């Protein structure tokens, strides 16, 4: 049976979307091609009709997940005053809901350590998306020279992502919650020990 070009594009997009979730849940090497294709409702044999290699799918799935995160941040703050945008992004990021749902969360804390061990081509693709994230965050910092805004955006992103990694390592108890609170304090510039609403109560998981 011959399929239309639109059908192939839709199928390709479905594979990438499913793979982006499963890779964030299981890790870059925690799930095979056969399982990824099964998740998308397809056979293993159809894989190479869409991708040249497993690496190609991994790179595309990572890019999809990171693009979704960046777009979600844009939508979150588009109607907010400039001075509230960066803190709003950070506050929405450092939550129990995000910690407990890596499959639909930010790809960097879920997969960054693995990507650092991949080949240069994969790292380059990942780094390009990471730079886009940083530029988007820098855009949310008003009245600051661009170089300073980029530096602040890098520090904010590193703190957010590092906090989430440590919180996931710690599990889902009080210790993990304290790590989220400490990271939020560091990013938002609030006094240590002051509990924020977002840290106390898990909102509905954000789909990235």
KOLSEGU-713922 format. One record per residue: residue in one letter; x, y, z of N, C-alpha, C in turn. Coordinates in pm, whole numbers, padded with zeros to 5 digits, always signed. Layout:
AXYZXYZXYZ...
//
This chain:
X+00084-00120+00000+00000+00000+00000+00088+00125+00000X+00055+00217-00089+00130+00342-00095+00059+00448-00010X+00137+00517+00072+00081+00619+00159+00114+00758+00105X+00031+00853+00139+00055+00990+00096+00172+01050+00172X+00224+01160+00119+00334+01231+00185+00290+01280+00323X+00166+01328+00333+00115+01377+00462+00108+01264+00564X+00069+01145+00519+00062+01030+00609+00200+00997+00665X+00300+00998+00577+00436+00968+00623+00486+01074+00721X+00456+01201+00693+00498+01308+00784+00429+01296+00919X+00300+01262+00916+00226+01245+01042+00282+01128+01122X+00314+01020+01053+00371+00903+01121+00507+00936+01180X+00588+01006+01102+00720+01048+01150+00707+01133+01276X+00615+01229+01273+00595+01317+01389+00549+01237+01510X+00464+01136+01487+00415+01055+01598+00528+00975+01662X+00617+00920+01579+00731+00846+01631+00819+00936+01717X+00849+01056+01666+00935+01150+01738+00872+01189+01872X+00743+01217+01869+00674+01258+01993+00676+01147+02096X+00643+01026+02054+00644+00912+02147+00784+00886+02199X+00882+00891+02108+01020+00866+02148+01070+00971+02247X+01028+01096+02229+01075+01201+02319+01030+01176+02462X+00910+01121+02478+00859+01088+02612+00934+00969+02670X+00944+00862+02593+01005+00740+02644+01154+00758+02673X+01222+00835+02589+01364+00859+02614+01385+00938+02742X+01298+01036+02769+01309+01112+02893+01277+01025+03014X+01189+00929+02997+01154+00839+03107+01263+00735+03133X+01316+00677+03024+01405+00561+03035+01552+00592+03012X+01581+00710+02956+01719+00742+02923+01750+00709+02779X+01855+00769+02727+01890+00753+02585+01921+00609+02549X+01968+00531+02644+02005+00392+02616+01917+00294+02693X+01808+00344+02747+01720+00259+02827+01607+00195+02750X+01596+00224+02622+01488+00168+02542+01537+00151+02398X+01501+00039+02336+01549+00008+02202+01455+00055+02093X+01502+00042+01969+01422+00084+01854+01291+00008+01846X+01294-00123+01871+01171-00203+01862+01066-00152+01958X+01108-00120+02080+01013-00069+02179+00963+00070+02142X+01050+00153+02089+01009+00287+02047+00905+00279+01936X+00928+00191+01841+00832+00176+01731+00701+00117+01781X+00708+00025+01872+00586-00033+01929+00504+00074+02000X+00572+00165+02070+00503+00276+02137+00424+00360+02037X+00479+00372+01917+00414+00453+01813+00314+00370+01731X+00296+00243+01767+00201+00159+01697+00251+00110+01562X+00384+00095+01547+00444+00055+01420+00538-00063+01441X+00577-00126+01331+00668-00239+01341+00813-00191+01336X+00900-00275+01390+01043-00244+01390+01093-00224+01247X+01041-00303+01154+01088-00298+01016+01063-00166+00947X+00966-00088+00997+00936+00040+00933+01025+00154+00979X+01114+00127+01071+01195+00234+01130+01277+00309+01025X+01344+00234+00937+01438+00298+00844+01369+00367+00728X+01238+00358+00722+01164+00440+00626+01154+00585+00674X+01185+00605+00803+01172+00738+00862+01305+00795+00912X+01398+00709+00951+01524+00756+01010+01642+00677+00955X+01754+00745+00937+01874+00679+00888+01938+00591+00994X+01918+00626+01121+01981+00552+01230+01906+00580+01360X+01936+00503+01461+01879+00529+01593+01924+00665+01644X+02049+00699+01617+02102+00828+01659+02019+00943+01601X+01977+00929+01475+01898+01034+01411+01766+01055+01483X+01703+00944+01525+01579+00956+01601+01602+01020+01736X+01709+00980+01804+01740+01035+01936+01761+01186+01927X+01839+01230+01830+01866+01374+01813+01735+01449+01786X+01651+01395+01699+01526+01462+01666+01431+01465+01785X+01427+01355+01859+01340+01348+01976+01385+01445+02085X+01516+01457+02106+01569+01554+02202+01532+01695+02159X+01554+01724+02030+01522+01857+01980+01375+01891+01996X+01290+01794+01969+01145+01815+01986+01112+01851+02131X+01168+01775+02225+01139+01798+02366+01189+01936+02410X+01307+01975+02367+01362+02104+02407+01285+02220+02343X+01244+02201+02218+01164+02305+02153+01031+02324+02224X+00971+02213+02269+00843+02222+02342+00861+02300+02472X+00970+02275+02542+00995+02348+02667+01008+02497+02642X+01088+02533+02542+01109+02674+02511+00978+02741+02471X+00898+02674+02390+00771+02731+02347+00674+02745+02465X+00676+02648+02554+00590+02658+02672+00629+02778+02757X+00757+02802+02772+00802+02919+02849+00754+03048+02783X+00764+03055+02652+00719+03176+02582+00570+03202+02607X+00491+03099+02596+00346+03115+02615+00314+03151+02760X+00390+03095+02852+00366+03120+02994+00380+03266+03030X+00474+03336+02967+00507+03473+03009+00468+03580+02908X+00401+03541+02798+00378+03639+02692+00296+03759+02735X+00207+03743+02833+00124+03855+02877+00168+03914+03011X+00289+03879+03055+00338+03924+03185+00430+04045+03171X+00439+04127+03276+00538+04236+03274+00678+04178+03263X+00768+04243+03192+00902+04189+03170+00975+04149+03298X+00957+04228+03404+01031+04199+03527+00983+04073+03598X+00869+04018+03559+00815+03897+03623+00840+03771+03542X+00891+03784+03423+00895+03669+03332+00993+03561+03374X+01116+03600+03405+01217+03499+03439+01180+03425+03566X+01134+03496+03667+01100+03430+03793+00978+03340+03776X+00887+03377+03687+00770+03294+03661+00810+03163+03596X+00903+03170+03501+00953+03048+03437+01019+02958+03540X+01105+03016+03622+01175+02935+03723+01079+02875+03823X+00980+02951+03866+00885+02903+03965+00801+02788+03910X+00768+02794+03781+00689+02688+03720+00774+02563+03693X+00904+02581+03683+00997+02472+03653+01029+02389+03778X+01050+02458+03889+01095+02390+04011+00976+02349+04097X+00902+02251+04048+00781+02203+04115+00788+02052+04135X+00707+02003+04227+00696+01859+04246+00642+01792+04119X+00546+01857+04055+00486+01798+03934+00593+01773+03828X+00681+01869+03806+00788+01853+03707+00887+01747+03753X+00922+01750+03877+01015+01650+03932+00964+01508+03911X+00835+01488+03931+00777+01354+03932+00732+01305+03794X+00748+01386+03690+00701+01348+03557+00809+01377+03453X+00923+01307+03461+01032+01337+03367+00995+01313+03221X+00903+01221+03195+00866+01191+03058+00804+01307+02984X+00742+01398+03058+00681+01516+02996+00749+01646+03042X+00868+01632+03097+00939+01749+03147+01055+01789+03058X+01139+01875+03111+01254+01928+03038+01352+01815+03005X+01402+01814+02882+01491+01707+02838+01631+01718+02898X+01674+01837+02935+01814+01853+02977+01844+01781+03108X+01769+01801+03216+01798+01725+03337+01771+01576+03321X+01680+01539+03231+01649+01398+03209+01759+01327+03131X+01824+01398+03038+01913+01331+02944+02050+01396+02928X+02070+01510+02992+02193+01585+02970+02320+01508+02999X+02324+01433+03110+02445+01360+03144+02478+01255+03039X+02375+01193+02981+02399+01094+02877+02446+01160+02747X+02387+01273+02715+02425+01343+02593+02571+01385+02599X+02619+01421+02717+02759+01464+02731+02856+01353+02693X+02808+01227+02691+02895+01114+02655+02874+01068+02511X+02783+01134+02440+02755+01095+02302+02861+01150+02207X+02847+01118+02079+02945+01164+01981+02930+01314+01955X+03031+01374+01894+03028+01520+01874+02905+01569+01797X+02856+01494+01699+02741+01536+01620+02617+01549+01708X+02594+01451+01795+02479+01455+01885+02494+01568+01985X+02613+01584+02042+02635+01692+02138+02615+01829+02075X+02659+01843+01950+02644+01971+01881+02497+02005+01861X+02416+01906+01822+02273+01929+01802+02206+01968+01934X+02245+01901+02040+02189+01929+02172+02231+02068+02219X+02358+02102+02199+02410+02233+02242+02340+02347+02169X+02307+02326+02042+02238+02431+01966+02102+02461+02027X+02029+02356+02067+01899+02377+02130+01917+02441+02269X+02021+02402+02339+02049+02460+02471+02076+02610+02458X+02149+02648+02356+02177+02790+02335+02048+02867+02304X+01957+02805+02230+01828+02868+02203+01751+02891+02332X+01756+02794+02423+01691+02811+02553+01749+02931+02628X+01881+02939+02628+01948+03049+02698+01911+03183+02637X+01909+03191+02504+01872+03316+02438+01729+03355+02472X+01640+03256+02477+01501+03286+02510+01490+03340+02653X+01563+03280+02747+01561+03329+02885+01623+03468+02894X+01730+03490+02820+01793+03622+02821+01698+03730+02770X+01610+03692+02677+01511+03787+02626+01414+03834+02734X+01403+03756+02841+01307+03788+02947+01367+03877+03056X+01492+03917+03038+01560+03998+03140+01570+04140+03089X+01489+04232+03141+01484+04369+03087+01594+04459+03143X+01623+04562+03068+01711+04671+03113+01849+04624+03156X+01901+04522+03088+02034+04469+03120+02108+04451+02987X+02236+04487+02979+02312+04462+02856+02305+04315+02817X+02307+04290+02686+02283+04153+02638+02381+04052+02697X+02507+04088+02706+02606+03994+02760+02573+03957+02904X+02532+04057+02983+02496+04032+03123+02368+03948+03132X+02273+03977+03042+02148+03900+03041+02175+03754+03007X+02263+03730+02911+02298+03591+02876+02364+03520+02993X+02452+03590+03061+02520+03529+03175+02420+03494+03285X+02327+03584+03311+02226+03558+03412+02135+03442+03369X+02101+03438+03241+02018+03329+03190+02088+03194+03204X+02218+03192+03175+02294+03067+03190+02295+03020+03335X+02318+03114+03428+02323+03079+03569+02186+03031+03618X+02081+03098+03572+01945+03060+03611+01912+02921+03561X+01942+02895+03434+01912+02765+03375+01992+02655+03444X+02120+02680+03470+02203+02580+03537+02149+02549+03677X+02106+02652+03748+02051+02631+03882+01920+02553+03876X+01832+02590+03784+01704+02521+03769+01725+02373+03738X+01809+02346+03641+01828+02208+03596+01904+02125+03698X+02006+02184+03759+02079+02112+03864+01991+02081+03983X+01906+02174+04019+01814+02152+04130+01720+02035+04100X+01669+02032+03977+01576+01925+03941+01644+01789+03942X+01767+01782+03894+01842+01656+03896+01860+01607+04040X+01903+01696+04128+01925+01656+04268+01794+01616+04335X+01686+01689+04306+01557+01656+04365+01510+01519+04320X+01533+01484+04195+01494+01351+04147+01580+01242+04210X+01707+01270+04227+01794+01173+04294+01745+01146+04436X+01699+01251+04502+01655+01240+04642+01519+01174+04657X+01449+01151+04546+01319+01084+04554+01205+01183+04555X+01106+01157+04640+00988+01243+04642+00944+01279+04783X+01035+01267+04878+01003+01298+05016+01042+01439+05056X+01052+01461+05187+01080+01594+05240+01216+01647+05196X+01316+01557+05193+01450+01599+05152+01447+01653+05009X+01378+01582+04922+01366+01626+04783+01292+01760+04773X+01185+01773+04852+01112+01900+04854+01201+02015+04900X+01286+01987+04999+01377+02091+05049+01476+02135+04941X+01520+02040+04860+01611+02074+04750+01541+02166+04650X+01416+02133+04617+01339+02221+04528+01325+02360+04587X+01294+02368+04714+01280+02498+04781+01411+02577+04776X+01522+02508+04804+01652+02575+04806+01687+02628+04667X+01661+02549+04564+01687+02594+04428+01600+02712+04390X+01475+02706+04433+01384+02817+04403+01430+02944+04475X+01473+02929+04599+01525+03045+04673+01644+03108+04599X+01734+03022+04550+01853+03071+04483+01818+03147+04354X+01721+03095+04279+01684+03158+04153+01601+03283+04173X+01506+03275+04266+01413+03386+04285+01464+03493+04381X+01574+03462+04451+01628+03560+04544+01544+03580+04667X+01474+03473+04710+01391+03481+04830+01467+03426+04949X+01429+03465+05072+01500+03418+05191+01494+03267+05205X+01604+03206+05244+01609+03062+05267+01510+03022+05375X+01441+02910+05349+01347+02859+05448+01205+02906+05429X+01182+03003+05339+01046+03049+05313+00984+02956+05210X+00875+02891+05247+00811+02794+05158+00724+02866+05057X+00739+02829+04930+00654+02884+04826+00538+02790+04798X+00428+02845+04751+00310+02764+04723+00341+02655+04623X+00418+02689+04518+00446+02591+04414+00524+02472+04467X+00604+02493+04572+00681+02384+04629+00599+02297+04721X+00490+02351+04776+00409+02276+04870+00309+02185+04802X+00254+02231+04693+00145+02160+04630+00178+02134+04485X+00163+02009+04444+00193+01974+04306+00078+02013+04214X+00109+02094+04117+00009+02127+04017+00002+02016+03914X-00090+02029+03820-00097+01931+03713+00033+01933+03634X+00087+01814+03599+00214+01810+03528+00211+01892+03401X+00315+01971+03381+00326+02051+03260+00372+01964+03145X+00302+01969+03034+00339+01890+02917+00441+01966+02835X+00557+01911+02818+00665+01980+02743+00677+01920+02606
//
